[in-house]
Amino acid sequence: MSETDEPTASTDPRKEVPRQVPTPRGAVLALPPSSMPAGPASDDITDGLKEAYWSIYDGAAAQATVGQILAGLPRTVRQIGRLAWRTDRPATVAVVVLQLVSAAMSAFGLAASVAVLQQLFAQGPTPDKVRAAVPQILLVVAFLAARALLEAGVSVAQARVTPKIRTALESDFLQLTAHVRLEVVDDSDWHDDAYRANDRGLFYARQIVGQVVSLASAFLGLIGTAGVLTVLHPLLLPLLPLSVLPVGAAAVRTARARFHSFRRWNALQRRVRVFSWLLLDRDSAAELRADTAQKALLDEHRRLTTRIAEEDTRLGVSAAWLTLAGQGLGGIGAGVTYVALGAMLIAGWLPLAAGAGAVIAIQAGRTSLTQFVEVAHLVYEHALWVTDLLAFQERCRTLQPCHGRRQAPRTVAEIVLQNVGYTYPGNDTPALDGISLTLRAGETVAFVGLNGSGKSTCSRLIAGLYTPQKGSVLWDGVDAADLDTESLQQRVATVLQDPVRFPFSALANLTVSRGTLTEADPQRALAAARASGAAQVIAGLPGTWQALLSKRFRDGQELSAGQWAKIAVARGLYKDAPVLLLDEPTASMDPRAEHDVYQAVLRGKLRDDQITVLISHRLASVVDCDHIYVFDAGRITESGSHQDLMSLGGDYAQMFTLQAAGYQTEPATPVSDSRTAHS
């Protein structure tokens, strides 16, 4: 057929006439440009990137004023102190005491150095002055040695408390996040907060202890220097800012420039990681080579890494100029200070030895202030991440399921849903609206309907994963809201369409459903594997039960989606719970494997005390179920056995007829209703 020919209807009714894809009314698509940049066209690549959820505090220190930073430090020190006190009190006390004594030793050493100068500048022969200064020199050495020992003690105590803080915070974080209610995890905002707290909060919680110790050391060093100057002469104290503040100002500017540059650098790195991931990812490898797209991705990767190198160079040059400016201004301040010192010496207000000691003290003050400024910026920004982590943990404590109430029964004869309603956060349309049904032990029940009709939501309410916002779920007459949530979840085995592929041994992939990775019931494991079809999968693995099911490990094995589905069904059967929920468990299985699973789970020897619920789009699998519930838009529209629903001639009959027609060699009679079992 030529390009101008119109398609004609086929005489074969089994061949469909091609249809044109409709376009929105009034929409006109223009020709694309012949060339365009792969990323943002702006010179500042950060303009084209949405701020990542985990980067909200990056560069915060560059935006804050000196006053804000100083005002936030006491709160940070208290916060870290409480964490340290909670995890290791002796080590915390040791850090504080040893740091204070170390600062005192530093001040005493500075005072002893001044005493040495006084001896050397005293009247008399030089040999006599040197001999007279020996005791003071030994005292300086003693103070410096004591300070070195004390600093080592601080490091040891810090090494004890820092890992414990990280461990305690991480344990609390994982304990809380692993147990929050499922509807909380479904909230994307909570999910972002969780990853931000994990990626940033826990990382900086480990670093900030040492930073606070360094901050305290620099602060105490400044106080010690000021004390020595005051002892030498009260008028020397006002001279200290003349020398150290210009250096501090340069350090502030350098720190802010570094934080601003890090924000740009971080944005560039995010773009680079996209291309690195595409070039390395296994899932994209085949298409990357089939399209010969390597050169295009490598060119863009090279362009971005060049930009990163330019940003590093810009930061280094900027820092060099800022440091030069700070040192220049500091030099001017030092010159003014030394002129003032000279005037005091000429006027006789200050002995020569005291003037020399003042020079040493001022130099020490400059070093301490520079360290204080640089660390204060880090502490300010990192404290925001730690505070964010602690706030998130506190929030998670309010989102835990019910604990400490009645334990769920080990067996259940009847589960009743009474007028149950549930709406997902952020949605206006309820997922379930007035659902009422009864599940009895020894029965197999099927939930069928279109995607989004409420089937899976109903199963999660039964499993205790969601709490109904309206109505109630009764276990043998007891409201599930009055039962301990975790014990309720232990009574339900759930098999999902996309199961978790645990990177554990084959056996551990079954036993994890009963809360252990190391202990197993051999007979139960073998029975579950045979019933699910997983026995053949495991038998074919090197090491069988001990085979690691992940390529992350040496000699790890990779399973297909259908094989993982069998492992998941075996996991659910191994749990041996009074309620078994199967949510599209065989969607990725081949027909024979699917048949075997349904034979074992639905048509085999059923437990008299077990309720089995099957959710499926393949209606042939639910024919033998004792009861079938048809869901539509959050409501149950039909219920009964397969024969009852086929006789009714409603939605179920239409869906079943459509699917059955797909297996016929002759065209089936068209069904007037346009809805199908697949959406």
C-alpha positions, 0 to 999 in steps of 0.5 A, a space after each residue: 500500500 502506498 503512502 496515499 492509500 487509505 486502509 481498507 477493512 479486511 474480510 477476515 473478521 479476526 484481523 483488526 483494522 488499524 486505527 489512527 491514534 487520536 490527538 488532543 483537540 487543537 494540539 499542533 506539534 511543531 518540528 523539533 529543533 535540529 540541535 539542542 543541549 542535552 542539559 540546561 542551557 544556562 551557564 549555571 547548571 543549578 538553574 536547571 536542576 530541581 533541588 534534591 530532597 536530601 540537599 535542602 541544608 547544603 550551603 545553609 552556612 553560606 546564607 547565615 549571618 555570623 550572628 545566626 551561626 554564633 547564636 546556634 552554637 550553644 543549642 548544638 553543643 547541648 544537643 550533641 552533649 545530650 546524645 553523648 551523655 545518653 550513649 556513654 556517660 563516662 566517656 562524655 565526662 572524660 571528653 569534657 574534663 580532659 578538654 578543659 584541663 588541656 585548655 588550662 595546660 595550654 594557658 599555663 604553658 603560654 604563661 610559662 613561656 612568658 616567664 622564660 622570656 622574662 628571665 632571658 630579658 632580665 639584667 645580668 650575664 647571658 649564661 646566668 640568664 639562661 641558667 635561671 630560665 631552665 626551670 621555666 623551660 622545663 615547666 613549659 615542656 611539662 605543660 606541653 607534654 601534659 597537654 599532649 597526653 590530655 589531647 590523646 585522652 580526649 581522642 580516646 574518649 571521643 573514639 569511644 563515644 562517637 561510634 556509640 552515638 552513630 550506632 544508637 541513632 542508626 538503631 533508633 532510626 531503623 527500628 522506628 522506620 521499619 515499624 511505622 504504619 504502611 500508609 505512612 511509607 506510602 507518603 512520598 514526602 515521608 519517604 523523602 524525609 526518611 532518605 534524607 535523614 539516613 543519607 545526611 543526618 546519620 552521616 553528619 551525626 558521626 562527624 559532628 562530635 569531633 567538630 564540637 570538640 574542635 570548636 570547644 578547643 579553639 574557643 577555650 584557646 581564645 579564652 586562655 590567650 585573653 587570660 594571659 594578655 590580661 595578666 600581662 597588662 589589661 590594655 593588651 586585651 583590646 589589641 587582640 581583635 586588631 590582629 585576629 579579626 581580619 584573619 577571622 573575616 577572611 576565614 568567614 569569606 573563604 568558608 562561605 565561598 566554599 559552601 556556595 561552590 559546593 552547592 554548584 559542584 554538588 549539582 554538577 555531580 548529580 548530573 554526572 551520576 546520571 550518565 555514569 549510571 546509564 553507562 554502568 547499569 546492567 538494565 541499560 547495557 543492551 539497549 545502549 549497545 544496540 543504539 550505539 549510544 555510548 559516544 553520545 553519553 560519554 561526550 556529555 559526561 566529559 563536558 560535565 566533568 570538565 565543568 566540575 574541574 573548572 569549578 574546582 579551579 575557580 574555588 581554589 583561586 578564589 580561596 587563594 585570593 581571599 586568604 591573601 586578602 585576609 592575611 594582608 588585612 591581618 598583617 595591617 592589624 598586626 602592624 597596628 598592634 605592634 606599634 601599640 606594643 612599641 608605644 607601651 614599651 617606650 612609655 614604660 607601661 610594659 616590660 620588654 619580656 611582657 611585650 615578647 610574650 604578648 606577641 606569642 599570645 596574639 599569634 596563638 589567638 589568631 590560630 585559635 580564631 581561624 580554627 573557630 570560624 572554620 569549624 563553626 561554619 561546619 558545625 552550624 550546617 551539620 547541626 541542621 542535618 542532625 536536628 532534622 534526623 532527630 525531628 524525623 525520629 520523633 515524628 516516627 515515634 508518633 506513627 507507630 502501629 498499636 502495641 501492647 494491646 490484646 494479642 491476635 488469636 493463633 487461629 481464626 474461624 471468621 473475619 468480618 469486614 463491616 462497612 469498611 472505608 479507606 482513602 489513601 493520603 492525598 486522594 479524594 476518591 476512596 479506595 474502599 467505600 462501604 465494604 462488607 464481607 465475611 471470610 471463614 476458615 477452610 474456604 478459598 475466597 477470590 477478589 476480582 475486578 479492574 485495576 484500582 478497584 480496591 482488591 489489594 487495598 481490601 487485602 491489606 486491611 485484612 492483613 493489618 497493614 492498613 487501619 480502616 478509616 471507617 467501619 471495622 475488621 473483626 477477628 472472631 468478633 474482636 475489632 482488629 483495632 484492639 489487637 496488637 498490630 505486629 501479632 496480627 500481621 504474624 497471623 497473615 501470610 501475604 504473597 505479592 505480585 512483585 515480591 522482595 528478592 532478598 539477597 539471602 540463601 534460598 532457605 533464608 528466603 523462606 524462613 524470613 517469613 517467620 522472623 529468622 534468617 538462620 533457623 528453619 523447620 526442615 519438613 515445613 520448608 521442603 513441603 512449602 517448596 514442593 507445593 509452590 514449585 520452588 523445589 525444582 528451582 532450589 534443587 537446580 542451584 549450586 548448593 541448593 538450600 545454601 545458594 545465595 540468591 544475589 549476584 552481589 555475592 561471589 557465586 551468587 545466583 540470579 533467578 528469573 521473575 517466574 522463579 522468584 514468584 515460586 520462592 515467594 509463594 513458598 515463603 508464604 506457605 512456610 509461614 503457615 499462618 491462619 490467613 493466606 493472601 495471594 495477590 497475583 502470585 503467579 503473574 510472572 509464572 509460565 502456564 505449567 508452573 501457575 497450574 501447579 501452584 493453584 493445584 497445591 494452594 487452591 485445589 489441594 488438601 486445604 487446612 480446615 483452619 486456614 482462610 485463603 484469599 486469592 486476588 487475580 486477573 486470570 479468572 480461570 484460576 478462581 473458578 474453584 474458589 468457594 466464594 468470589 467478590 467482584 470489586 468496582 470503584 471501591 465497592 463490591 458489586 457482585 458476590 457468589 460462586 463461579 456458577 452463581 456469577 455466570 448465571 447472574 450475567 453481570 460484570 464477572 460473566 462478561 469478564 470471564 467470557 472475554 478472557 475465555 474468548 481469547 483461547 478460542 480458535 474461532 472469533 467469539 461473540 463480541 461483548 457489549 460492555 467495553 470493560 475488560 479484566 485488564 486495564 
